[in-house]
Amino acid sequence: MKFRSLIKMGVVFAVGFVLHLLIKVGFINGYYDHILTKICMFIIAAVSLNLINGICGQFSIGHAGFMAVGAYTAAIFTKNPDLFIPAAIAGMPRFFIALAIGGSVAAFVGFLVGLPTLRLRGDYLAITTLGFGEIIRVLLLNWKFVGGASGYFGIKPYANFLSVYILAVITVVVLSNFIASSYGRACIAIREDEVAAETMGINTTKYKIIAFVLAAFFAGIAGGIYAHLMQAIMPRDFSFLVSIDILLMVVLGGLGSTSGSIVAAIFLTIVTESLRRFQSLRVIIYSLVLIFIMIFRPQGLLGNQEFSTPMLKEKIRLLFNRTKSGKGHTSTEGTE
């Protein structure tokens, strides 16, 4: 199993390196380079939200708030390195230090928000997290140091495809290992039946806070990437519609499926860019997508399964058997 995992990781890094070379030689132009980087950023955001909504079974729609905290914190640190970054670590890549600090601040805010709110469930938790996201946005609107409603400009374009791709891979690996650990199994137990989990001695509040803080950390990193990709950020960039976009990726991919979140993040980012000229209709289109998902595929693209070679073989086998049985049925009817 370890050898197979190494092969998979080698393939993943080889794909990223090949895409990076194609960008460097100009085969992939700047526009598609930007799209690929955004895809990696949304993968980080979607996979982290899946930890809360899909694995832990909670309902959070305030992810944009954590992205805003990470974005503004990272941007402040890269614009003012002499004031904030100690001389001992000044030689390290400034971008990664800023992302780590932005993610840490977002995680701390996630702890402060999660400690009182994660005792709530269902719609109450969703309303609370939505309110948190709006509070962050309003605070940024009135914070003159970061430009208020005018926005925060002059951010260095440190985010490039290769670095963000590596960060996306690290995020997926870390969260996948967390889900496979005893902490992840406790979160899954809470998702399946919180009362039963409490009866078995699981401290549900503790594990929900751990998942919430970890997800907030990676959301902060995604926000920091966004700031250094766009080079300017405004409070409206982190409205509740961004949280809905990320939530749609998680639901479309399948609650509880990391692979599904990755596939949905890729698909919806491409669709969003394709429909950019119809920006006013985006909310309507997303609503229709959600309706179709709920009607025809309520469990999402992958359900709560992960994409793997055995799963692919099983799908092909079932499709082959269904086709074979259909032909046999037709031939029998013809004989009669």
C-alpha positions in Angstrom: 0.0 0.0 0.0 2.8 2.4 0.8 4.5 1.7 -2.6 1.2 2.4 -4.3 0.7 5.6 -2.4 4.2 6.7 -3.4 3.3 6.0 -7.1 0.2 8.1 -6.8 2.0 11.0 -5.2 4.7 10.8 -7.9 2.0 11.0 -10.6 0.3 14.0 -8.9 3.6 15.9 -8.6 4.5 15.0 -12.2 1.3 16.4 -13.5 1.9 19.7 -11.6 5.5 19.9 -12.9 4.4 19.3 -16.5 1.8 22.0 -16.2 4.3 24.3 -14.7 6.7 23.6 -17.6 3.9 24.3 -20.2 3.3 27.6 -18.5 7.0 28.5 -18.5 7.4 27.8 -22.2 4.3 29.8 -23.0 2.2 26.8 -24.2 -0.4 27.7 -21.5 -1.0 31.5 -21.6 -1.4 33.8 -18.7 -5.2 33.6 -18.6 -5.3 29.8 -18.3 -2.4 30.0 -15.8 -4.6 32.2 -13.7 -7.5 29.8 -14.0 -5.4 26.8 -13.0 -4.1 28.7 -10.0 -7.7 29.6 -9.0 -8.7 26.0 -9.3 -6.0 24.9 -6.9 -7.1 27.7 -4.5 -10.7 26.6 -4.6 -9.7 23.0 -4.0 -8.1 24.1 -0.7 -11.2 25.9 0.3 -13.6 23.2 -0.8 -11.7 20.3 0.8 -11.4 22.3 4.1 -15.2 23.0 4.2 -15.9 19.4 3.4 -14.1 18.6 6.7 -16.8 20.5 8.6 -19.9 19.8 6.5 -19.1 16.4 5.1 -17.0 14.6 7.6 -18.2 16.2 10.9 -21.8 16.6 9.8 -22.1 20.3 10.7 -23.6 23.0 8.5 -21.3 26.0 8.1 -21.7 28.7 5.5 -19.2 31.2 6.9 -16.1 30.0 5.1 -15.7 33.3 3.3 -15.2 35.0 6.6 -12.1 32.8 7.4 -10.8 33.4 3.9 -11.2 37.2 4.4 -9.2 37.0 7.7 -6.4 35.0 6.0 -6.4 37.2 3.0 -6.1 40.5 4.8 -3.6 39.2 7.4 -1.3 37.7 4.8 -1.5 40.8 2.6 -0.6 43.1 5.6 2.4 40.9 6.4 3.7 40.9 2.8 3.3 44.6 2.4 4.9 45.4 5.8 7.6 42.7 6.3 10.0 44.8 8.2 7.4 45.6 10.9 6.1 42.1 11.4 8.5 39.4 10.3 11.4 38.8 12.6 15.0 39.1 11.2 15.6 35.5 12.1 13.2 34.2 9.5 13.4 37.1 7.0 15.4 34.9 4.7 12.6 32.4 4.3 10.1 32.8 1.4 8.0 35.8 2.5 4.8 34.4 0.8 4.8 31.1 2.7 5.4 32.9 6.0 2.5 35.2 5.3 0.2 32.3 4.4 1.2 30.5 7.6 0.5 33.6 9.7 -2.8 34.2 7.9 -3.9 30.6 8.3 -3.0 30.7 12.0 -4.9 33.9 12.6 -7.9 32.4 10.8 -7.6 29.3 12.9 -7.6 31.4 16.1 -10.7 33.2 14.9 -12.2 29.9 14.1 -11.6 28.7 17.7 -13.2 31.9 19.1 -16.2 31.4 16.9 -16.5 27.7 17.2 -16.2 27.5 21.0 -19.7 29.0 21.7 -21.4 28.2 18.4 -20.5 24.5 17.8 -22.9 23.6 20.7 -25.6 24.5 18.2 -26.8 22.2 15.5 -28.4 22.4 12.0 -29.9 25.6 10.9 -28.9 27.5 14.0 -25.2 26.8 13.4 -25.6 27.8 9.7 -27.2 31.1 10.7 -24.5 31.8 13.3 -21.7 31.1 10.8 -23.4 33.2 8.2 -23.6 36.1 10.7 -19.9 35.7 11.5 -19.0 36.0 7.9 -21.1 39.2 7.5 -19.6 40.7 10.7 -16.1 40.2 9.3 -17.1 41.8 6.0 -18.6 44.8 7.8 -15.5 45.2 10.0 -13.3 45.3 7.0 -15.6 47.9 5.3 -14.9 50.2 8.2 -11.2 49.5 8.8 -9.4 52.4 7.2 -5.9 50.8 7.6 -6.8 48.3 4.8 -8.7 50.8 2.7 -12.2 50.1 3.9 -14.7 49.8 1.1 -12.1 51.0 -1.5 -10.0 47.9 -1.0 -6.5 47.0 -0.2 -4.1 47.5 -3.1 -0.5 47.0 -4.0 -0.2 43.4 -3.0 2.7 41.5 -4.6 1.8 38.8 -7.1 3.6 36.0 -5.1 1.0 33.4 -5.9 2.0 31.2 -8.9 0.6 27.9 -10.2 3.4 25.7 -8.9 3.4 27.0 -5.3 -0.4 26.9 -5.1 -0.5 23.4 -6.6 1.9 22.1 -4.0 -0.1 23.8 -1.2 -3.3 22.1 -2.6 -1.6 18.7 -2.6 -0.3 19.3 1.0 -3.9 20.3 2.1 -5.4 17.2 0.6 -2.8 14.9 2.1 -3.1 16.5 5.6 -6.9 16.4 5.6 -7.0 12.9 4.2 -4.7 11.7 7.0 -6.7 13.5 9.6 -9.9 11.8 8.3 -8.2 8.4 8.5 -7.0 9.0 12.0 -8.8 8.4 15.3 -9.8 12.1 15.2 -11.4 11.7 11.8 -13.3 8.6 12.9 -14.6 10.5 15.9 -15.8 13.2 13.6 -17.5 10.6 11.4 -19.2 9.1 14.4 -20.5 12.6 15.3 -21.8 13.0 11.8 -23.7 9.6 11.8 -25.3 10.1 15.3 -24.1 12.7 17.7 -26.2 11.4 20.6 -24.8 7.9 20.1 -21.2 9.3 19.9 -21.7 11.1 23.2 -23.1 8.0 24.8 -19.9 6.1 23.7 -17.8 8.7 25.5 -16.7 10.9 22.6 -16.3 14.6 23.6 -18.3 15.9 20.6 -17.7 19.6 21.2 -13.9 19.0 21.4 -13.7 17.1 18.1 -16.1 19.6 16.3 -13.9 22.5 17.4 -10.7 20.6 16.2 -12.3 20.1 12.8 -13.6 23.7 12.7 -10.2 25.2 13.6 -8.3 23.0 11.1 -10.8 23.9 8.3 -10.5 27.6 9.2 -6.7 27.3 9.0 -6.8 26.1 5.4 -9.5 28.5 4.5 -7.2 31.3 5.7 -4.4 29.9 3.5 -6.9 29.9 0.5 -7.7 33.5 1.3 -4.0 34.5 1.4 -3.5 32.8 -2.0 -6.4 34.8 -3.4 -5.0 38.1 -2.1 -1.6 37.4 -3.7 -3.2 36.2 -6.9 -5.6 39.1 -7.5 -3.1 41.7 -6.1 -6.1 43.7 -4.6 -8.8 42.6 -2.2 -12.1 44.2 -1.2 -14.6 43.3 1.5 -17.2 42.4 -1.3 -14.8 39.7 -2.5 -15.7 37.7 0.6 -19.5 38.1 0.7 -21.8 35.2 1.7 -22.1 34.3 -2.0 -18.5 33.1 -1.9 -19.4 30.8 1.0 -22.3 29.5 -1.1 -20.0 28.9 -4.1 -17.7 26.7 -1.9 -20.7 25.0 -0.3 -22.0 24.1 -3.7 -18.6 22.5 -4.6 -18.9 20.3 -1.5 -22.5 19.4 -2.1 -21.9 18.7 -5.8 -18.9 16.6 -5.2 -20.6 14.6 -2.4 -20.7 15.4 1.3 -17.8 13.5 2.9 -15.9 12.9 -0.3 -12.5 14.6 -0.6 -12.2 13.4 -4.2 -15.7 14.7 -4.9 -14.8 18.2 -3.6 -11.7 18.3 -5.8 -13.7 17.3 -8.9 -16.5 19.7 -8.2 -14.0 22.6 -7.5 -12.4 22.0 -10.9 -15.7 21.8 -12.7 -17.4 24.8 -11.0 -14.4 27.0 -11.4 -14.3 26.3 -15.1 -18.0 26.8 -15.4 -17.8 30.1 -13.5 -15.1 31.5 -15.8 -17.1 30.3 -18.8 -20.2 32.2 -17.6 -18.3 35.4 -16.6 -20.1 37.4 -19.3 -23.4 36.4 -17.7 -22.3 37.4 -14.2 -25.8 38.7 -13.3 -27.3 35.2 -14.0 -24.7 33.3 -12.0 -26.9 33.0 -8.9 -29.8 31.7 -11.0 -27.6 29.2 -12.7 -26.1 28.0 -9.4 -29.6 27.6 -8.0 -30.7 25.5 -11.0 -27.6 23.3 -10.6 -28.5 22.7 -6.9 -32.1 21.8 -7.8 -30.9 19.3 -10.4 -28.4 17.8 -8.0 -31.1 17.4 -5.3 -33.5 15.8 -7.9 -31.2 13.5 -9.9 -28.1 13.0 -7.7 -28.9 14.0 -4.1 -25.7 12.2 -2.8 -23.4 14.3 -5.1 -21.1 13.0 -7.8 -19.2 10.5 -5.6 -21.5 10.3 -2.6 -19.3 9.8 0.5 -16.9 7.6 -1.5 -13.3 8.4 -2.6 -12.2 8.1 -6.1 -9.9 5.0 -6.4 -8.8 2.3 -8.8 -11.0 -0.4 -7.1 -14.1 1.9 -7.2 -13.4 2.7 -10.9 -13.1 -1.1 -11.7 -16.4 -1.7 -9.8 -18.2 1.0 -11.8 -17.0 -0.4 -15.1 -18.0 -4.0 -14.0 -21.5 -2.8 -13.1 -21.8 -0.9 -16.3 -20.6 -3.9 -18.3 -23.0 -6.3 -16.5 -25.9 -3.9 -17.0 -25.1 -3.6 -20.7 -24.8 -7.4 -21.0 -28.1 -8.0 -19.2 -29.8 -5.5 -21.4 -28.6 -7.2 -24.6 -29.6 -10.6 -23.3 -33.1 -9.2 -22.5 -33.4 -7.8 -26.0 -32.3 -11.1 -27.6 -34.8 -13.1 -25.6 -37.7 -10.8 -26.6 -36.6 -11.2 -30.2 -36.7 -15.0 -30.0 -40.1 -14.9 -28.5 
